[in-house]
């Protein structure tokens, strides 16, 4: 955040944009935190797929045991959408 402030504060033409550094920095922090939590839990879930998860009878569990599926499950749980 300090680097963005120094980048935008000296020039007078973008002085209005300098006021956005704080809010944009906070949004960036929240996005980075949520991404880190999602990827971290995906790394925890991935070794346990598909044995530890219940799949629909119409799905083949072997087809849904990759890292993308683990990330999807992690993001659904982090976003509190539930399964």
C-alpha positions in Angstrom: 0.0 0.0 0.0 2.8 2.4 0.8 4.3 1.9 -2.7 0.9 2.7 -4.3 0.6 5.8 -2.1 4.1 7.0 -3.2 3.4 6.3 -6.8 0.1 8.2 -6.9 0.6 11.1 -4.4 3.4 13.2 -6.0 1.6 14.0 -9.2 -1.2 16.5 -9.2 -3.0 15.0 -12.2 -3.8 11.8 -10.4 -4.4 13.3 -7.0 -8.0 12.1 -7.0 -6.8 8.6 -7.7 -4.6 8.6 -4.6 -7.7 8.5 -2.5 -8.6 5.1 -4.0 -5.3 3.5 -2.8 -6.8 2.6 0.6 -10.0 1.1 -0.6 -8.3 -0.8 -3.4 -5.7 -2.0 -1.1 -8.3 -3.4 1.3 -10.1 -5.1 -1.6 -6.8 -6.6 -2.7 -6.1 -7.9 0.8 -9.5 -9.6 1.0 -9.1 -11.1 -2.4 -5.6 -12.4 -1.6 -6.8 -13.8 1.7 -9.8 -15.6 0.2 -7.6 -17.0 -2.6 -5.0 -18.2 -0.2 -7.6 -19.9 2.0 -9.3 -21.5 -1.0 -6.0 -22.8 -2.5 -4.9 -24.0 1.0 -8.0 -26.0 1.6 -7.9 -27.4 -1.9 -4.5 -28.7 -1.2 -5.9 -30.4 1.9 -8.9 -31.9 0.1 -7.0 -33.1 -3.1 -5.2 -36.1 -1.6 -8.5 -37.3 -0.1 -10.5 -37.2 -3.4 -12.6 -39.1 -4.4 -12.7 -41.6 -1.5 -13.7 -39.1 1.3 -16.5 -37.4 -0.7 -20.0 -38.7 -1.6 -20.8 -38.2 -5.2 -24.1 -38.5 -7.0 -24.8 -41.9 -8.5 -24.8 -40.4 -12.0 -21.2 -39.2 -11.6 -18.1 -41.3 -12.0 -15.9 -40.4 -8.9 -12.7 -41.2 -10.8 -13.4 -38.3 -13.2 -13.9 -35.8 -10.4 -10.7 -36.2 -8.4 -8.4 -33.6 -9.9 -7.0 -30.3 -8.5 -9.7 -28.2 -10.2 -12.4 -30.2 -8.5 -10.7 -29.8 -5.1 -10.4 -26.1 -5.7 -14.1 -26.0 -6.7 -15.2 -27.8 -3.5 -12.9 -25.5 -1.4 -14.3 -22.3 -3.0 -17.9 -23.6 -2.4 -17.2 -24.2 1.2 -15.3 -20.9 1.8 -18.1 -18.9 0.1 -20.5 -20.6 2.6 -22.7 -21.8 -0.3 -22.7 -25.3 1.1 -23.0 -28.5 -0.7 
